[in-house]
Amino acid sequence: MPDVDRPRAFLLTVDGAPQSYVDLDDPLHLEFEYARRLGHVLDLAEPEGPLDVLHLGGGALTLPRYAAAARPGSRQRVVDSDRALLAFVACRLPLPPGSGVMLEAADARTVLDALPAASTDVVIGDVYGGTRIPAHLTTLPYARAVARVLRPHGVYAGNLADAAPFRFLASQLATFAEVFRHLCLIAEPAVLRGRRFGNTVLLASQTEPPVRALARRTAADTFPARVEYGPSLLRIAKGGAPVQDGDAVPSPEPPDGAFSVG
């Protein structure tokens, strides 16, 4: 769907749910709030300069375009199991020449298991089957596979969606806490207070995340967000337990209208 306010900007929807927004003339423009938060993560990721980024979930390739513009020379791999969607986006919303982005139609876990250890600076988890995260991408083996491919300074950033009482979110915090030394969460206050269903960004790393820098950036966004870290995060995680493959379920179904477009 074209955006009437921006000449070469488009909204990608899947089954009526908005999935991605991309401006072909301005790849640094991130329309969705969760995408802006992931953009902040890419901006602050180590090392300075080009990054090796693995995107699990492609959408309209919004974040790969952003990283290619914000961190020129970055080497990026986009993995999405929806071969038809990847082909559609590549045809209708083509990447700029020399973007350094490689597209692959495959399952995220399969690719993670095949990648060399310590080969990636950032892994972004944004895989949705319709409006829900597939069950096999919510488990302890998945978190361990992510940790294995990250370099010591690397960071995992996962786009999660939930609502109070945050049972799914608590399970994900518990799962990643088994593998990573540091976790933090970025979300709008209204979501954290349980007032509505919404996106949260989970960061997991072995080194301390740039909490203050992230907090400054997210507080200055059009829809400000909070960064939860330490004791405040433990309250959200209370009652959660690590998820094993045999116990996994997809993320919660959003309520009607939560992500619909007119």
C-alpha positions as CSV (number, residue, x, y, z in Angstrom):
1,M,0.0,0.0,0.0
2,P,1.5,3.4,-1.0
3,D,1.8,6.2,1.6
4,V,0.1,9.3,0.2
5,D,2.3,11.5,2.3
6,R,5.7,10.2,1.0
7,P,6.3,9.7,-2.7
8,R,8.0,6.3,-2.6
9,A,7.0,4.9,0.7
10,F,5.0,1.8,1.2
11,L,3.2,-0.2,3.9
12,L,3.5,-4.0,3.7
13,T,0.5,-5.9,5.2
14,V,0.1,-9.6,5.6
15,D,-3.4,-11.0,6.2
16,G,-4.5,-7.5,7.1
17,A,-1.9,-6.9,9.7
18,P,0.8,-4.2,9.1
19,Q,4.2,-5.9,9.0
20,S,6.6,-3.3,7.6
21,Y,6.9,0.3,6.4
22,V,9.7,1.3,4.0
23,D,10.6,4.6,2.3
24,L,12.8,3.8,-0.7
25,D,14.1,7.4,-0.9
26,D,14.9,7.6,2.8
27,P,16.0,4.3,4.4
28,L,16.8,6.0,7.6
29,H,13.1,6.8,8.1
30,L,11.6,4.2,10.5
31,E,7.8,4.7,10.8
32,F,6.9,1.9,13.2
33,E,8.0,2.5,16.8
34,Y,9.4,-0.9,17.4
35,A,11.5,-0.5,14.3
36,R,12.9,2.8,15.6
37,R,13.9,1.0,18.8
38,L,15.6,-1.6,16.8
39,G,17.3,1.1,14.8
40,H,18.7,2.6,18.1
41,V,20.1,-0.8,18.9
42,L,21.9,-0.9,15.5
43,D,23.2,2.6,16.0
44,L,24.7,1.7,19.4
45,A,26.0,-1.8,18.5
46,E,29.7,-2.6,18.7
47,P,32.0,-2.3,16.9
48,E,31.9,1.2,15.4
49,G,31.6,1.1,11.6
50,P,30.3,-1.8,9.5
51,L,28.5,-4.7,11.3
52,D,27.8,-8.3,10.6
53,V,24.0,-8.5,11.1
54,L,21.7,-11.5,10.9
55,H,18.0,-10.7,10.4
56,L,15.6,-13.5,11.3
57,G,12.5,-12.4,9.5
58,G,12.5,-10.1,6.5
59,G,9.3,-8.2,6.1
60,A,9.9,-5.3,3.6
61,L,13.6,-5.3,4.5
62,T,13.2,-2.1,6.5
63,L,16.0,-2.7,9.0
64,P,18.5,-4.1,6.5
65,R,18.0,-0.9,4.5
66,Y,18.5,1.1,7.6
67,A,21.7,-0.6,8.6
68,A,23.1,-0.4,5.1
69,A,22.6,3.4,5.2
70,A,23.5,4.0,8.9
71,R,26.4,1.6,9.0
72,P,27.8,1.6,5.4
73,G,29.7,-1.5,4.5
74,S,27.8,-3.8,6.8
75,R,27.4,-7.4,5.8
76,Q,23.8,-8.5,6.3
77,R,22.0,-11.8,5.9
78,V,18.2,-11.9,5.9
79,V,16.5,-15.2,6.6
80,D,12.7,-15.7,6.1
81,S,10.8,-18.9,5.6
82,D,8.3,-17.2,3.3
83,R,9.9,-17.6,-0.1
84,A,7.0,-15.9,-1.9
85,L,7.1,-12.8,0.4
86,L,10.9,-12.4,-0.1
87,A,10.5,-12.6,-3.8
88,F,7.6,-10.1,-3.8
89,V,9.5,-7.6,-1.7
90,A,12.7,-8.0,-3.7
91,C,10.7,-7.3,-6.9
92,R,8.4,-4.5,-5.8
93,L,10.7,-2.8,-3.2
94,P,14.2,-3.6,-4.6
95,L,17.3,-3.1,-2.5
96,P,19.7,-0.4,-3.7
97,P,22.8,-1.7,-5.6
98,G,25.7,-2.6,-3.4
99,S,23.6,-2.9,-0.2
100,G,25.5,-5.8,1.1
101,V,22.3,-7.6,2.0
102,M,21.9,-11.3,1.2
103,L,18.4,-12.9,1.1
104,E,17.7,-16.5,2.0
105,A,14.4,-18.4,2.2
106,A,14.9,-20.8,5.1
107,D,13.9,-21.6,8.6
108,A,15.6,-19.4,11.2
109,R,16.7,-22.3,13.5
110,T,18.1,-24.3,10.6
111,V,20.3,-21.3,9.6
112,L,21.4,-20.6,13.1
113,D,22.5,-24.1,13.6
114,A,24.6,-24.0,10.4
115,L,26.4,-20.7,11.0
116,P,29.9,-20.5,12.4
117,A,30.3,-19.7,16.1
118,A,31.1,-16.0,17.0
119,S,30.4,-14.8,13.5
120,T,27.8,-12.1,14.1
121,D,27.6,-8.7,15.8
122,V,23.8,-8.4,15.9
123,V,21.0,-10.9,15.6
124,I,17.5,-9.4,15.1
125,G,14.7,-11.7,15.8
126,D,11.5,-10.5,14.1
127,V,9.9,-13.7,12.8
128,Y,6.1,-13.8,12.7
129,G,3.8,-16.4,11.2
130,G,1.0,-14.0,10.6
131,T,0.6,-12.2,13.9
132,R,2.4,-14.8,16.2
133,I,6.0,-15.8,16.7
134,P,6.4,-19.5,15.8
135,A,6.8,-21.8,18.9
136,H,10.2,-23.2,17.9
137,L,11.7,-19.6,18.1
138,T,10.7,-19.1,21.7
139,T,12.8,-21.8,23.3
140,L,16.0,-22.4,25.3
141,P,17.6,-24.2,22.4
142,Y,16.8,-21.2,20.2
143,A,18.4,-18.8,22.7
144,R,21.5,-21.0,22.9
145,A,21.8,-21.1,19.1
146,V,21.6,-17.3,19.0
147,A,24.3,-17.0,21.7
148,R,26.6,-19.3,19.9
149,V,26.7,-17.3,16.7
150,L,27.2,-13.9,18.5
151,R,30.6,-12.5,19.1
152,P,31.5,-11.7,22.7
153,H,30.3,-8.0,22.3
154,G,27.3,-9.1,20.3
155,V,23.6,-8.4,21.0
156,Y,20.3,-10.1,20.3
157,A,17.3,-7.9,19.8
158,G,13.9,-9.6,19.6
159,N,10.6,-8.0,18.7
160,L,8.0,-9.5,21.1
161,A,4.3,-8.7,21.6
162,D,2.3,-9.4,24.7
163,A,-0.1,-7.9,27.2
164,A,-0.6,-8.1,31.0
165,P,-0.1,-10.3,32.9
166,F,2.9,-10.9,30.5
167,R,3.1,-14.6,30.8
168,F,4.7,-15.0,27.4
169,L,7.1,-12.1,28.0
170,A,8.1,-13.5,31.4
171,S,8.8,-16.9,29.8
172,Q,11.1,-15.2,27.2
173,L,13.0,-13.3,29.8
174,A,13.5,-16.5,31.8
175,T,14.6,-18.3,28.7
176,F,17.2,-15.8,27.6
177,A,18.4,-15.2,31.2
178,E,19.6,-18.9,31.2
179,V,22.0,-18.1,28.4
180,F,22.9,-14.3,28.5
181,R,24.4,-12.3,31.4
182,H,22.5,-9.1,30.6
183,L,18.9,-8.5,29.6
184,C,16.9,-5.3,29.1
185,L,13.5,-4.4,27.7
186,I,12.3,-1.5,25.7
187,A,8.6,-0.7,25.6
188,E,6.0,2.1,25.9
189,P,4.9,2.8,29.4
190,A,1.2,2.0,28.5
191,V,2.2,-1.5,27.5
192,L,4.4,-2.0,30.6
193,R,1.5,-0.8,32.8
194,G,-0.8,-3.4,31.2
195,R,-3.1,-0.9,29.6
196,R,-2.8,-2.5,26.1
197,F,-1.3,-5.2,23.9
198,G,1.9,-4.0,22.2
199,N,5.4,-4.6,21.0
200,T,8.4,-4.8,23.3
201,V,12.1,-5.1,22.3
202,L,14.1,-7.6,24.3
203,L,17.9,-7.1,24.3
204,A,20.2,-9.9,25.4
205,S,24.0,-9.8,25.6
206,Q,27.0,-11.0,27.5
207,T,28.3,-7.5,28.1
208,E,26.4,-4.7,29.8
209,P,24.1,-2.9,27.3
210,P,24.2,0.8,26.8
211,V,21.2,1.4,29.0
212,R,21.6,5.2,29.4
213,A,22.1,5.9,25.8
214,L,19.2,3.7,24.8
215,A,17.0,5.4,27.4
216,R,17.9,8.9,26.1
217,R,17.1,7.9,22.5
218,T,13.8,6.0,23.3
219,A,12.6,8.8,25.6
220,A,13.0,11.3,22.7
221,D,11.0,9.3,20.2
222,T,7.6,10.5,19.0
223,F,6.0,7.8,21.2
224,P,8.5,7.6,24.1
225,A,9.5,4.3,25.6
226,R,11.2,3.1,28.8
227,V,14.2,0.9,29.1
228,E,13.8,-1.7,31.9
229,Y,17.0,-3.1,33.4
230,G,17.9,-4.7,36.7
231,P,15.3,-4.9,39.5
232,S,12.5,-3.4,37.4
233,L,13.0,-6.1,34.8
234,L,12.9,-8.8,37.5
235,R,9.4,-7.8,38.4
236,I,8.2,-8.3,34.8
237,A,10.0,-11.7,34.7
238,K,8.5,-13.0,37.9
239,G,6.9,-16.4,37.5
240,G,8.5,-17.1,34.1
241,A,10.3,-20.3,33.4
242,P,12.6,-21.3,30.6
243,V,10.8,-22.8,27.6
244,Q,11.9,-26.2,26.3
245,D,11.1,-27.3,22.7
246,G,8.5,-29.8,23.9
247,D,6.6,-27.2,25.9
248,A,6.8,-24.3,23.4
249,V,3.7,-22.5,22.1
250,P,3.5,-19.5,19.7
251,S,3.3,-16.0,21.1
252,P,-0.2,-14.8,22.1
253,E,-2.8,-14.0,19.5
254,P,-3.3,-10.2,19.4
255,P,-6.7,-8.9,20.3
256,D,-8.9,-7.9,17.3
257,G,-7.8,-4.5,16.0
258,A,-4.5,-4.5,17.8
259,F,-2.4,-4.1,14.6
260,S,-5.1,-3.6,11.9
261,V,-5.0,-1.0,9.3
262,G,-7.9,0.9,7.7
